[in-house]
């Protein structure tokens, strides 16, 4: 079975895209990241989230930049800390987006 990490349902969270297995929206994750929350903090605050799911949410935001424009810096990267190279080591290539998921 393939998990769809980000889902959108008009009957859940007013249609706002959310992370699989949680009621955390992509927008909420981006707000926390913009406030300085890295992967460790996000997982501590939301233990239902998975490393892959958070990366998928960031990739989802990158694919819909118009919707999430306020979370992108002028250089095109997502605001706030991303994954380190070590944290991103086990992610599939489609989630290892420089400046979006992986950010020094």
MMTF fields as JSON, N, C-alpha, C and O atoms, coordinates in Angstrom:
{
  "mmtfVersion": "1.0.0",
  "mmtfProducer": "UNKNOWN",
  "numBonds": 415,
  "numAtoms": 416,
  "numGroups": 104,
  "numChains": 1,
  "numModels": 1,
  "chainsPerModel": [1],
  "groupsPerChain": [104],
  "chainIdList": ["A"],
  "bondAtomList": [4, 2, 8, 6, 12, 10, 16, 14, 20, 18, 24, 22, 28, 26, 32, 30, 36, 34, 40, 38, 44, 42, 48, 46, 52, 50, 56, 54, 60, 58, 64, 62, 68, 66, 72, 70, 76, 74, 80, 78, 84, 82, 88, 86, 92, 90, 96, 94, 100, 98, 104, 102, 108, 106, 112, 110, 116, 114, 120, 118, 124, 122, 128, 126, 132, 130, 136, 134, 140, 138, 144, 142, 148, 146, 152, 150, 156, 154, 160, 158, 164, 162, 168, 166, 172, 170, 176, 174, 180, 178, 184, 182, 188, 186, 192, 190, 196, 194, 200, 198, 204, 202, 208, 206, 212, 210, 216, 214, 220, 218, 224, 222, 228, 226, 232, 230, 236, 234, 240, 238, 244, 242, 248, 246, 252, 250, 256, 254, 260, 258, 264, 262, 268, 266, 272, 270, 276, 274, 280, 278, 284, 282, 288, 286, 292, 290, 296, 294, 300, 298, 304, 302, 308, 306, 312, 310, 316, 314, 320, 318, 324, 322, 328, 326, 332, 330, 336, 334, 340, 338, 344, 342, 348, 346, 352, 350, 356, 354, 360, 358, 364, 362, 368, 366, 372, 370, 376, 374, 380, 378, 384, 382, 388, 386, 392, 390, 396, 394, 400, 398, 404, 402, 408, 406, 412, 410],
  "bondOrderList": [1, 1, 1, 1, 1, 1, 1, 1, 1, 1, 1, 1, 1, 1, 1, 1, 1, 1, 1, 1, 1, 1, 1, 1, 1, 1, 1, 1, 1, 1, 1, 1, 1, 1, 1, 1, 1, 1, 1, 1, 1, 1, 1, 1, 1, 1, 1, 1, 1, 1, 1, 1, 1, 1, 1, 1, 1, 1, 1, 1, 1, 1, 1, 1, 1, 1, 1, 1, 1, 1, 1, 1, 1, 1, 1, 1, 1, 1, 1, 1, 1, 1, 1, 1, 1, 1, 1, 1, 1, 1, 1, 1, 1, 1, 1, 1, 1, 1, 1, 1, 1, 1, 1],
  "groupList": [{"groupName": "UNK", "atomNameList": ["N", "CA", "C", "O"], "elementList": ["N", "C", "C", "O"], "formalChargeList": [0, 0, 0, 0], "bondAtomList": [1, 0, 2, 1, 3, 2], "bondOrderList": [1, 1, 2], "singleLetterCode": "X", "chemCompType": "L-PEPTIDE LINKING"}],
  "groupTypeList": [0, 0, 0, 0, 0, 0, 0, 0, 0, 0, 0, 0, 0, 0, 0, 0, 0, 0, 0, 0, 0, 0, 0, 0, 0, 0, 0, 0, 0, 0, 0, 0, 0, 0, 0, 0, 0, 0, 0, 0, 0, 0, 0, 0, 0, 0, 0, 0, 0, 0, 0, 0, 0, 0, 0, 0, 0, 0, 0, 0, 0, 0, 0, 0, 0, 0, 0, 0, 0, 0, 0, 0, 0, 0, 0, 0, 0, 0, 0, 0, 0, 0, 0, 0, 0, 0, 0, 0, 0, 0, 0, 0, 0, 0, 0, 0, 0, 0, 0, 0, 0, 0, 0, 0],
  "groupIdList": [1, 2, 3, 4, 5, 6, 7, 8, 9, 10, 11, 12, 13, 14, 15, 16, 17, 18, 19, 20, 21, 22, 23, 24, 25, 26, 27, 28, 29, 30, 31, 32, 33, 34, 35, 36, 37, 38, 39, 40, 41, 42, 43, 44, 45, 46, 47, 48, 49, 50, 51, 52, 53, 54, 55, 56, 57, 58, 59, 60, 61, 62, 63, 64, 65, 66, 67, 68, 69, 70, 71, 72, 73, 74, 75, 76, 77, 78, 79, 80, 81, 82, 83, 84, 85, 86, 87, 88, 89, 90, 91, 92, 93, 94, 95, 96, 97, 98, 99, 100, 101, 102, 103, 104],
  "secStructList": [7, 7, 7, 7, 1, 3, 3, 7, 5, 6, 6, 5, 4, 4, 4, 7, 7, 3, 3, 6, 6, 1, 1, 7, 5, 2, 2, 2, 2, 2, 2, 2, 2, 2, 6, 6, 7, 7, 2, 2, 2, 2, 2, 2, 2, 7, 6, 6, 7, 7, 2, 2, 2, 2, 2, 2, 2, 2, 2, 2, 2, 2, 2, 6, 6, 6, 6, 6, 4, 4, 4, 5, 7, 6, 6, 1, 1, 5, 1, 1, 7, 7, 5, 7, 6, 6, 6, 6, 6, 6, 1, 7, 4, 4, 4, 7, 7, 5, 6, 6, 6, 5, 7, 7],
  "xCoordList": [0.845, 0.0, 0.888, 1.859, 0.563, 1.267, 0.475, -0.732, 1.149, 0.483, 0.511, 1.555, -0.622, -0.683, -0.494, -1.416, 0.689, 1.071, 0.293, 0.069, -0.119, -0.912, -2.248, -2.319, -3.311, -4.66, -5.456, -5.146, -6.471, -7.39, -8.794, -9.079, -9.659, -11.032, -11.912, -11.676, -12.919, -13.756, -14.471, -14.906, -14.593, -15.271, -14.313, -14.754, -13.004, -12.009, -11.207, -10.672, -11.126, -10.339, -10.737, -9.891, -12.035, -12.562, -11.846, -11.734, -11.365, -10.717, -9.247, -8.593, -8.714, -7.288, -6.454, -6.739, -5.437, -4.593, -3.966, -3.453, -4.019, -3.53, -2.639, -2.626, -1.904, -0.965, -1.678, -2.495, -1.357, -1.924, -1.817, -0.765, -2.89, -2.892, -2.939, -2.71, -3.235, -3.278, -4.33, -4.979, -4.475, -5.319, -4.442, -4.898, -3.19, -2.23, -2.233, -1.992, -2.5, -2.526, -1.12, -0.215, -0.968, 0.301, 0.617, 1.766, -0.366, -0.172, 0.331, 1.219, -0.223, 0.236, 1.704, 2.474, 2.092, 3.494, 4.402, 5.467, 3.983, 4.789, 4.903, 5.955, 3.842, 3.888, 4.866, 5.633, 4.836, 5.762, 7.203, 8.101, 7.417, 8.765, 9.25, 10.393, 8.387, 8.752, 9.126, 9.954, 8.505, 8.797, 10.067, 10.454, 10.717, 11.991, 11.971, 12.999, 10.844, 10.751, 11.396, 10.987, 12.396, 13.031, 12.336, 11.32, 12.875, 12.275, 12.096, 11.026, 13.115, 13.045, 11.916, 11.168, 11.791, 10.74, 9.362, 8.433, 9.226, 7.932, 7.479, 6.315, 8.397, 8.028, 7.745, 6.878, 8.467, 8.208, 6.822, 6.072, 6.489, 5.191, 4.029, 2.897, 4.309, 3.262, 3.747, 4.122, 3.748, 4.301, 3.577, 4.103, 2.393, 1.674, 2.264, 1.978, 3.083, 3.705, 4.951, 5.604, 5.26, 6.444, 7.392, 6.97, 8.658, 9.671, 9.284, 9.399, 8.834, 8.441, 7.227, 7.163, 6.275, 5.063, 5.334, 4.725, 6.241, 6.594, 7.29, 6.997, 8.208, 8.898, 7.899, 8.019, 6.917, 5.889, 5.06, 4.674, 4.791, 4.045, 4.843, 4.279, 6.149, 7.0, 7.031, 6.959, 7.137, 7.146, 5.794, 5.738, 4.726, 3.386, 3.293, 2.754, 3.816, 3.801, 4.611, 4.216, 5.739, 6.588, 5.879, 6.074, 5.058, 4.327, 3.148, 2.634, 2.723, 1.602, 2.051, 1.464, 3.107, 3.704, 2.712, 2.815, 1.775, 0.802, -0.011, -0.276, -0.397, -1.202, -0.403, -0.946, 0.892, 1.739, 2.844, 3.898, 2.605, 3.631, 4.239, 5.428, 3.46, 3.97, 5.038, 5.714, 5.193, 6.177, 7.493, 8.405, 7.597, 8.816, 9.641, 9.108, 10.946, 11.869, 12.081, 11.681, 12.711, 12.967, 13.801, 13.671, 14.664, 15.503, 14.772, 15.365, 13.49, 12.699, 12.708, 12.066, 13.426, 13.456, 12.355, 11.877, 11.963, 10.971, 11.611, 12.761, 10.866, 11.355, 11.526, 10.766, 12.519, 12.754, 13.689, 14.123, 13.994, 14.943, 14.334, 13.171, 15.114, 14.694, 15.395, 15.927, 15.397, 16.091, 17.593, 18.012, 18.378, 19.81, 20.032, 19.126, 21.231, 21.554, 21.364, 20.868, 21.753, 21.615, 20.148, 19.779, 19.308, 17.881, 17.198, 16.245, 17.681, 17.074, 17.655, 17.21, 18.633, 19.339, 18.416, 18.663, 17.38, 16.512, 15.319, 14.502, 15.207, 14.053, 14.218, 15.337, 13.119, 13.182, 13.579, 13.386, 14.124, 14.623, 13.567, 13.898, 12.308, 11.29, 11.057, 10.459, 11.523, 11.371, 12.671, 12.671, 13.754, 15.038, 15.245, 16.29, 14.268, 14.299, 15.18, 14.898, 16.243, 17.121, 16.386, 15.669, 16.567, 15.929, 14.496, 13.939, 13.897, 12.514, 12.501, 12.048, 12.99, 13.076, 14.468, 14.599, 15.485, 16.867, 17.385, 17.438, 17.765, 18.245, 19.351, 19.137, 20.534, 21.642, 21.397, 22.239],
  "yCoordList": [-1.181, 0.0, 1.241, 1.313, 2.199, 3.471, 4.489, 4.64, 5.175, 6.179, 7.515, 7.938, 8.166, 9.527, 10.417, 10.582, 10.984, 11.702, 12.983, 13.378, 13.634, 14.857, 14.599, 14.163, 14.879, 14.64, 15.933, 16.851, 15.981, 17.106, 16.548, 15.776, 16.944, 16.463, 17.629, 18.215, 17.986, 19.134, 18.971, 19.958, 17.74, 17.501, 17.47, 17.351, 17.577, 17.543, 18.838, 19.206, 19.515, 20.744, 21.789, 22.528, 21.84, 22.796, 22.705, 23.702, 21.53, 21.332, 21.697, 21.536, 22.183, 22.552, 21.261, 20.337, 21.18, 19.978, 19.674, 20.566, 18.401, 17.988, 16.762, 16.085, 16.487, 15.363, 14.079, 14.057, 13.012, 11.69, 11.301, 11.469, 10.792, 10.3, 11.384, 11.112, 12.612, 13.702, 14.727, 14.586, 15.736, 16.868, 18.122, 19.238, 17.911, 18.992, 19.375, 18.531, 20.626, 21.057, 21.411, 21.664, 21.421, 21.827, 23.249, 23.555, 24.103, 25.496, 25.575, 26.374, 24.759, 24.761, 24.349, 24.952, 23.327, 22.901, 24.015, 24.257, 24.688, 25.766, 26.933, 27.566, 27.217, 28.277, 27.929, 28.781, 26.681, 26.26, 26.311, 26.749, 25.859, 25.892, 27.337, 27.641, 28.219, 29.626, 30.238, 31.146, 29.726, 30.206, 29.592, 29.909, 28.716, 28.153, 26.698, 26.176, 26.026, 24.613, 23.722, 23.73, 22.962, 21.992, 20.642, 20.511, 19.661, 18.327, 17.747, 17.227, 17.828, 17.257, 17.882, 17.173, 19.186, 19.89, 19.521, 19.286, 19.468, 19.121, 17.728, 17.527, 16.778, 15.409, 15.335, 14.576, 16.111, 16.141, 16.733, 16.214, 17.816, 18.474, 17.694, 17.793, 16.918, 16.172, 14.743, 14.407, 13.906, 12.55, 11.687, 10.65, 12.085, 11.323, 11.53, 10.758, 12.561, 12.835, 11.981, 11.579, 11.719, 10.93, 11.819, 12.803, 11.473, 12.223, 12.337, 13.411, 11.253, 11.235, 12.13, 12.836, 12.105, 12.91, 14.404, 15.175, 14.814, 16.231, 16.668, 17.733, 15.841, 16.149, 16.231, 17.093, 15.34, 15.358, 16.641, 17.193, 17.109, 18.365, 19.536, 20.414, 19.555, 20.616, 20.535, 21.56, 19.334, 19.155, 19.57, 20.155, 19.265, 19.661, 21.187, 21.731, 21.865, 23.33, 23.886, 24.864, 23.253, 23.705, 23.537, 24.338, 22.503, 22.25, 23.21, 23.371, 23.845, 24.791, 26.119, 26.604, 26.691, 27.922, 29.081, 29.93, 29.133, 30.23, 30.199, 31.245, 29.03, 28.884, 29.194, 29.722, 28.866, 29.004, 30.046, 29.953, 31.029, 32.014, 32.732, 33.049, 32.992, 33.748, 32.997, 33.591, 31.707, 30.902, 30.729, 30.063, 31.317, 31.196, 32.474, 33.578, 32.312, 33.439, 33.927, 33.267, 35.083, 35.676, 34.768, 34.818, 33.931, 33.035, 31.765, 30.912, 31.626, 30.468, 29.323, 28.3, 29.475, 28.409, 28.643, 29.764, 27.575, 27.707, 28.392, 28.118, 29.277, 29.977, 28.987, 28.028, 29.233, 28.413, 27.26, 27.045, 26.52, 25.412, 24.225, 23.88, 23.619, 22.406, 21.205, 21.285, 20.112, 18.912, 19.088, 19.742, 18.506, 18.438, 17.298, 16.504, 17.22, 16.11, 14.773, 13.82, 14.695, 13.448, 13.083, 11.915, 14.071, 13.809, 13.385, 12.606, 13.891, 13.589, 12.344, 11.955, 11.721, 10.592, 9.46, 8.855, 9.155, 8.035, 8.389, 7.523, 9.65, 10.073, 9.704, 9.704, 9.389, 9.175, 10.487, 11.57, 10.379, 11.543, 12.639, 13.824, 12.262, 13.288, 14.193, 15.26, 13.78, 14.601, 15.28, 16.018, 15.06, 15.665, 16.98, 17.183, 17.85, 19.098, 20.131, 20.521, 20.58, 21.58, 22.896, 23.385, 23.459, 24.714, 24.578, 25.496, 23.44, 23.203, 22.221, 22.557, 21.026, 20.023, 20.089, 20.282, 19.933, 19.944, 21.376, 22.002, 21.875, 23.25, 23.317, 22.959, 23.775, 23.835, 24.845, 25.007],
  "zCoordList": [0.0, 0.0, 0.0, 0.754, -0.829, -0.869, -0.056, -0.245, 0.833, 1.654, 0.929, 0.432, 0.872, 0.369, 1.594, 2.393, 1.74, 2.964, 3.185, 4.33, 2.123, 2.252, 1.584, 0.435, 2.334, 1.824, 1.873, 2.633, 1.056, 1.05, 0.905, -0.011, 1.812, 1.813, 2.233, 3.289, 1.443, 1.803, 3.147, 3.74, 3.624, 4.9, 6.093, 7.236, 5.833, 6.905, 6.86, 5.814, 7.973, 8.109, 7.057, 6.555, 6.732, 5.736, 4.397, 3.684, 4.051, 2.758, 2.727, 1.696, 3.835, 3.889, 3.858, 4.62, 2.999, 2.936, 4.301, 4.977, 4.687, 6.002, 5.885, 4.857, 6.939, 6.967, 7.353, 8.274, 6.635, 6.867, 8.345, 8.963, 8.892, 10.267, 11.326, 12.504, 10.917, 11.888, 11.461, 10.425, 12.272, 11.916, 11.824, 12.073, 11.466, 11.288, 9.807, 8.944, 9.523, 8.126, 7.647, 8.443, 6.341, 5.734, 6.179, 6.497, 6.203, 6.616, 8.06, 8.356, 8.963, 10.358, 10.449, 11.197, 9.693, 9.688, 9.186, 9.754, 8.125, 7.568, 8.554, 8.643, 9.283, 10.286, 11.407, 11.856, 11.853, 12.9, 12.403, 13.121, 11.166, 10.598, 10.48, 10.82, 10.001, 9.858, 11.215, 11.292, 12.276, 13.631, 14.21, 15.335, 13.446, 13.888, 14.296, 14.726, 14.178, 14.566, 13.506, 12.345, 13.91, 13.03, 13.138, 13.821, 12.474, 12.447, 13.848, 14.165, 14.682, 16.034, 16.845, 17.518, 16.783, 17.524, 16.983, 17.756, 15.666, 15.07, 15.503, 15.849, 15.483, 15.874, 17.375, 17.809, 18.155, 19.602, 19.875, 20.703, 19.178, 19.373, 18.772, 19.247, 17.728, 17.018, 16.777, 15.654, 17.799, 17.645, 16.622, 16.218, 16.196, 15.172, 13.782, 12.867, 13.619, 12.323, 12.127, 13.09, 10.898, 10.532, 9.737, 9.13, 9.746, 9.004, 7.533, 6.942, 6.951, 5.541, 5.306, 4.299, 6.216, 6.061, 6.112, 5.37, 6.983, 7.078, 5.79, 5.248, 5.308, 4.043, 2.898, 2.027, 2.893, 1.847, 1.922, 0.892, 3.126, 3.28, 2.719, 2.066, 2.967, 2.421, 0.892, 0.215, 0.357, -1.096, -1.693, -2.775, -0.985, -1.43, -1.511, -2.475, -0.502, -0.499, -1.671, -2.304, -1.946, -3.062, -4.396, -5.31, -4.512, -5.756, -5.931, -7.038, -4.839, -4.885, -4.268, -3.301, -4.855, -4.305, -4.247, -3.362, -5.153, -5.131, -3.835, -3.243, -3.407, -2.193, -0.935, 0.035, -0.951, 0.238, 0.055, 0.685, -0.799, -1.167, 0.032, 0.015, 1.06, 2.211, 3.008, 3.848, 2.752, 3.482, 2.725, 3.216, 1.543, 0.746, 0.823, 0.715, 1.012, 1.017, -0.416, -1.376, -0.543, -1.865, -2.76, -3.984, -2.158, -2.965, -3.399, -4.059, -3.037, -3.443, -2.456, -2.693, -1.346, -0.346, 0.688, 0.859, 1.37, 2.434, 3.632, 3.976, 4.257, 5.442, 6.596, 6.726, 7.413, 8.598, 8.321, 7.189, 9.377, 9.232, 8.501, 8.711, 7.663, 6.97, 7.579, 8.687, 6.867, 7.305, 7.07, 6.115, 7.94, 7.679, 6.687, 6.435, 6.13, 5.224, 5.929, 5.327, 7.197, 7.958, 8.16, 8.035, 8.471, 8.672, 7.38, 7.403, 6.261, 4.962, 4.302, 3.222, 4.929, 4.312, 3.874, 2.831, 4.617, 4.282, 3.414, 3.101, 3.021, 2.224, 0.758, 0.245, 0.073, -1.378, -2.071, -1.519, -3.26, -3.996, -4.181, -4.129, -4.395, -4.649, -3.444, -3.581, -2.262, -1.061, -0.636, 0.35, -1.331, -0.969, -1.732, -2.35, -1.688, -2.44, -1.748, -0.615, -2.413, -1.816, -1.572, -2.446, -0.391, -0.042, 0.414, 1.015, 0.132, 0.546, 1.715, 2.809, 1.482, 2.546, 3.171, 4.38, 2.368, 2.869, 2.815, 1.757, 3.994, 4.061, 5.104, 6.263, 4.699, 5.663, 6.776, 7.659]
}
